[in-house]
Amino acid sequence: MMQAQVLAARPGPVPDALEGRARDSVASIERSGWGEAVFSAMRDKVFCLCLGFTGNAADARDLTQDTFAKALTHYVQDRPIHVHAWIMRIARNTCLDHLRLRRSRGAQQPLSELSAIDWWTPEDRAGKEEELRTIRRAVAALPRGLRDVLVMYEYGEMSYQEIARALDIRQATVASRLGRARRAVLRSYREVYHDLH
C-alpha cells in the first residue's frame, strides 16, 4: 500500500531548463523500475529514520514518501555515487525541514504508538508513553550533530560508514558523537527516573 502511495507521488515534469537528454533520463529511470527497486530496498530504513526524527508514525510515512519523490526528481541531476547514503541524507534533510516547519506553526498532538496494544492496563500504557516522551525530549534536546548521528544509527539502522558518508564526516567522528549522544540521553532519562529505576 505504501509503495503504491510513494509511486503515485511521482515527481512533476522536469523543468524546461534541463536538457532534453536529462528529461529522457528521468523517463528512462521510471521505465526501468529503478525508483521502485530502490524504494523496496530502503523504505523500512527511511521510515525508521523519519520516525526517529518525528516520533510520529503518520508523519514518518509522509516524510518517507517525500524522500523518495525527491530522490526520483533529483537522481539525474545529482548522480550520487553512494545511493544509500544519498537517500538517507535526503530523508534527514526532509525531516529537519519538517521539524522547522512544525516548530514555526506549533506541534500537533501525535497519536500514541502504544494505543494499538490492548493487553496493557491504562496505567501501564501511560507509564510507557511517559518514558517514550522523556526519551524523545532527551533526543530532541541533543545538539544537532549528536542527534543526527543517534537517529541515523538507532532508528535508521545505518552503519558508521553509511552515516559518515551521509553526513560527510569521519567514522571516528560518528563513533564519538554516538557515544556522547547515548550518554546524554541516558543522563536525561536518569534525571527523570532516578527514584524509580
N, C-alpha and C positions, 0 to 999 in steps of 0.2 A: 504494500500500500504506500509506504513512504517513498519507495523507489518511483512509483508512478507519479507521486506528487513532485518529487525533485525533477524528474524528466519532463513533467508538464510545465515546469517553470523554466523553460528554455530561454536562453538569453535573447534579447531583442535583436533586431537586424544589426549587422556590422556597420558602423558608421562609414559614410562615403569617403571619409578621409583615408581609410585603409585602402591599400591597393587591391585590385581585383583578385590577385593571387591569394592575399590573406583571406579575403571573403570566401574564395573557393576552398581554402584550407579549413575554415570553420565548418563549411558544409561537409567536407571530407571527414572531419572528426566526428560529426554527428552520424554520417552514414556508416563509419567504421565501427561504431559502438564503443569508442574509447571512453566517452563520458560514463556510459553505463557500466563498463568494466571497472573503471576507477571508483565509481560510486559503490559498486558491490564490494570491492576490496576494502574500502576505507570508511564506509558510513558509520560503523559502530565506533571506531576510534574518534571520528569527528564529532559524533553525537556525545560521546563521553567527555571530550574536551569542552564542548559547548555547555554541557550540563555542569561541569566543574566551574566554569566561569559564571554561569547564570543561577545555578541552584534551582532551576525550574525546568521540568521536562518539556512543557509546551514551548517555551522559548528556545530550548535546546534543539527541538525538532525544526522550528522555523529557521534558526541560525544554521543548522546543518544544510537545509535546503538552500539558503542564501549562499553558503560557502561553495557548494557545487555549481550553482548557477554562475557565480563569479569565476570559478575555475574554468568552466566551459567558455565563458566570454573572453577570458584573458590568456588562455593557453597559447594561442598562436603568437600573440604579442610578446609574452614573457619567455616562452620556450624554456621552461625550467629543466635543469639537469637532474635534480632530485625532486621528483614529482611529489613524493610523500611529504617531505619537509615543506615544499612549496604550498601544498594544500593545507597542511596544519598551520602554516603562517597565515594563510588567508582566513582560516577558521578563527585563529586567535585575534586577528585584527577585526574581523566581523563581530566577534564577541565584545571586544573593547569598545567598538563604535556603539554597539547596542547598550552597553553599560553606561557610556557617556550620555546617550540619549535618555535612558531611563532615569539617570540622576537629574537631568535637566527638567524632566517632566514629572518626577516623583515616582517612587516604586509602587508597583501594584502587588496585591497580596497573592502569592502563588498558591496553587492547590498543593496539598500535602502529598508527598510521595508515599507516605505511610497510610493514606486513607483507604487503600485497597486491601490492607491487611486486616482481616476481620477477627483473627484469633487473639488479638491484643485487647486488653481492657482499655478503657479511655485513659486511665491513669498511666498505663504503660506507654500508650501512644503519645500522650502529652510529654512524658519524660524523654522519649526518644526524639520527638520533634524539637524539644528544647535543646538537647545535646547537638542535633544537627544544626540548629540556628547558631549555637555557640561556636561550633567549628566553622561554619560559613562566615560568621563575623570575624573570626580569627584569620581566616584565609583572605577575606576582603581587606583586612587591615594591614596585610603584609605590603611592603614596598613592591612596586610593580615588577621589578626584576626577579624577586623571590617568588611572588605569586605566580608569574608566568611559568617558571620552571616547575613549581609544585603542581600546578594544574595540568600542565602538559605531561608530567610523569605519572601522577596518580590517577587522573581522570582520562587523559588522552592515551595512556599506556604507551608512551613514546620512550625509546631508549635514550641514553645520554647522548649518543651520536646523533640521533634524529633531532633532539632538542637543540643541540649545538648547531646543527645545520639550519634549523628553522629560525633560530634567534641570532645566528651569525656570531657565536661565542665559542670558546674552547670547551672541551668536555670536562676539563678540570674545574672550570668556572661553573658548569652545570652541577657537578657533584658538590661543590662548595655551597652554592645557592640553595640546592635541595636540602642539604643538611641544616643550614641556617633556617630555612623556611619551616622544616619539620619541628625543629626545636622551639621556634617562636609560636607555632600553633599549639604544641604540647604545653608550653608555658601558659598560654592564654586559657587553654582548657583547664589546666590545674588550678589557675587562679579562681575560676568559677566553681569548680567541683572539688576543691581541696578537702572539704569536710566529708564528702560522700565516697570518695574512692581511695 
